[in-house]
Structures are given as C-alpha cells and as structure tokens.
Amino acid sequence: MENINSKYYKPLEQMMSVRHQYMGKIISLDGRPNIYNFFKNRHILDLGCGTGKFLHNYYELGSICSGVDLVKNFQFQNKKNYKLINSNFQDFLRKNKKKFDVIFIFEFLEHLSLNEREFLFKYFPKILKTNGIVFLSTLNRNKISTFMSINIAENLLNLLPKNTHDPKLFLKPSEIRTLSNKNGLELLNVQGLSYNPLLKSFRLSEIDLINYFATIKN
C-alpha cells in the first residue's frame, strides 16, 4: 500500500514515553505489579499500530504482541511473539480467534466513523480476557481542540500533514463512556494530555480539552 507521509509518525513517536507513563500510573492505581512486570507474558493487540515501533517496546518487555494497521509501513519483521498484520481492523476482528489481556488504540478512534466505532466497541468484550484493559488516546470534540489540532498543529506549526484530522470525528469522554457502558465495559479513567511545541514533548495534564488518555476495563 502507499506509504503515509513520514511527518504523520513524528508526533506519535514523541507520545511514546507519556503513553508508557500513563499506563504505569493506571497499573499502579489498580494495585497491580509495576508496569515492567505487568506486561510480561501478556497478550497485547495494537489496533492502528503504525510502524510497530511502540508495540515493539512491549515485545522487549516479554509480551506476546499483535499489531494491525491498514497501511503497511512496518519497521520490524514478524517473529515469535511479535506479529504485524496489514489489514482493515474490521476484517481482522471478524477473523480473529484470540483473546487479549491489553488492547492499545492510541490516536485511532478519531479516524473512525460512528459505525466503525460501534463495531469496534461491540467486539471488545469478545476479544478481551476477563479483567482485560483497553488503553486509548484520542482528541476531544470542542472548538478549542479543533483550533489547536487543525489551525495550530496542522496549519501553523506543520506538526502533521494537512487534513490528517476531521474534527467532526473527535470524541468527548462522555461518548467513550456511553460506548463502553452500552457494551458492558467500564470507563475507569480519563487523563488529559498536553503538548509543548518548543520542547516537542507531551506530558500528562489535568485538562482534557484537547488530547486525552482513557482506560476501559472488561
């Protein structure tokens, strides 16, 4: 398939450390072992895995990893306990027979239509193990997030290729909760995310008006 502009992946790579930080916070709050021990031998699914670079970190921690992306821009070869699949996520879920301990959907939901979101959340209970967790990040839907993500990030700072996002597809945390509850899932946490363009870094924030993380439990 045709490659995505490499500029698209730069801010995603800048998010890697703060994703790990957020997950570590949630894991510790839930009384589980530290994040490094937690991920050993866990079955992970990364939907919209991009290059596979982020998922590979968890393979190195001892996880059994599967990544799915529509665009084949993978940086790693498949090997034991690490498999990248070039597929539409709906086709993958229809064919999938496995259950997972953890699912990543980072910067993925805001690219899905309403019907695609309904389809995805309907499948979560089918593919999550008991007490399985979904970690996600996405964009809130409001005038501030539209201005910052489109006018500033795409058009002014050129952090992303133009037309990367459609603000009509952004999701409010309340919509994540509704989708979760509708499918017998529980929204455990919402945490804001902020970006410093000078340092080119993300950090956790108490403000979720623009980007935010969330955790869903089966």
N, C-alpha and C positions, 0 to 999 in steps of 0.2 A: 504494500500500500504506500501511497505517497507520504513522505515524512512531514511532520509538523515543524513549523518554524522553531529553530532551537531556542529562540528567545522565550518561548512559552514555558520551557522547563526551568529557566533560571530562578524565578521566584519560588517555584515548587521545591527546588533543591535548597533554597535559603530557609524553607519551612521545616526541613527535616529534623533539626535539633529541637525545635519547640514542639513538634509533634511528639517526639520521644519524651520530652519534659512533661507534657500534658498527660500522656498515658501513664507515666510513672506516678504522677500525682493521684490519678484515679485509682490505680492499682494499690497504692499505699493507703488511701482512704478506705478502701474496701477490705482492709485487713489481710491482704494477700502478701506473698513474699516480694522482695524487691523486684524491679522490672526485669533485671537480667535473669534471675531465677524463674520468674513467672513465664517467660517466653520459651524456656527450654522444653522441647518436645511438644509444643503447642502447634496445632494445625491452623494456619493463617491463610485467609483469602484476601487479596488486594484487588478490588474492582477499580478499574481505571488506573492501573499500576504504572502507566507511563513507561519510562525506560527500564523499570525494575530495580533501579538503584536503591530506593528506600526500602523495598521489601528485602533486598539482599542483606541489609544490616541485620535483619531478624533471622535469616538463614544462618548468619555467622554467630548468632546467639543460640543456635540449636533448634530453631523452629522448622516445621515442615511447611514449606511455602508454596502457594499457588497464586499467580498473578494473571489478570485478564485485562487486555486492552484492545480496542478496535484498531488502533494504529500500531504497526509493528516497528517500533523504534527501540527495541530491547538492546541493552548494553551487555547482557550476560547470556551465556549459553545454558540450556537446561541441563540439569544434573540431578543426582539423587537428592530428594527432599527440597528441590528448587525447580519449579516448572512455570514457565511463562507461556500463556496461551493467547494467540491472536484471534480474537472472537468478539462478536457483539455480546454484551453481557446477558441479554435475554436468551440468546441461543445457548450460551454456556450454562445458565441456571436451569434451563429446561432439560439439558442432558446430564447435569451434574448428579452424582450419586453419593458424594461425600458430605460429611458434616464438619463444621469448623468451630474451633474454640474462640477465634477472634476474626472479625472482618474489618478491613480498612476501606473506607470510602472517602478519601481525602480529596477535596476540590473536585468532586464528581457530581454531586446532586444538582448543582446549579446549571449543569449542562443537559439535564433530563427534562422531558416533557412531563406534564401531570400524569398522563397514563403510564409512562415509564417508571415514575416514582411509585405509583400504586403497585405496579408489577413487582418492583424491587422489594418493597416492604412486605408484600404478601409472601415472598419467598424466604424472608429472613427466618421465620420460625421453622421452616422446613430444612434449612441448611445450617442452623446454629445448634450446637450441642446444648445440653441443659446448663443454664447459667452462662451461656456464651455471650460475648460482648461485641458490639459494633462501635468502633471509634470513627468519627467523621469530622470533617471541617467543611464549611461552606460559607456563603455570603448571605447576610441578612437582606431583606427586601424593604427598603425605605429610600427616601430622597438622598439622605447622607451617603449611604452605601453606593447608590448609583453614581453620585457625583465623584466620590473617591475612587471607585473602581473603574469607571469609564472615563470621566473627564480628566482625572488626575493620573491614575495608573496607566491607562492605555493611551490617552491622547496627549497629555503633557509630559509625563516622565518616560513614556515609552517602555514601561516595565514589562508590558505584554503586547503581543501583536494586536492591532485594532480589530474590533469585532470578536474578540475572544469570548465576551460575555453578552448575554441578553438579560438585562435587569428584570424583565418580566418573569424570568425563571428563578430568581433568587427566592430563598425560603426564610420565613420568620421561624424562630424557635418554637413558637406555638404550633406551627404547621408540622414540625418534626414530631412534637408531642402527639398531635392528632393522628398522624400516620402510624406512630408507634402503638398508641392505645387501640386503634382500630384493628391491629394485627396481634394483639395480646403481648405486646412488648412494653417495656418501661423505659422512659427517658430519665436517666439518672442524674445527668449533669449538663450544664451549658456554661461555657467559659469563653470570654472574649479574647480576641487576638488583635494585636496592633503591629504596625509596620513603621520602622524608622528608615526613610529613604536615604539618609546620609550614611548611616552605618550598614544599610542594606541587610537589616536583620528584623526578625519578628520576635515578639515577646507576649507572654500571657497578660491579659488585661481584665479588669472588672467590667469593661464596657464591651458589649456585644453588638453594637450598632452596625458594624461593618463586617468583619470576618469573625467567625466563632467556631469553637470545637463543641462537640456534644458526644455523650456516651449513652448507648442504648443497651439494655440487657434483656435477654430472652427469659 
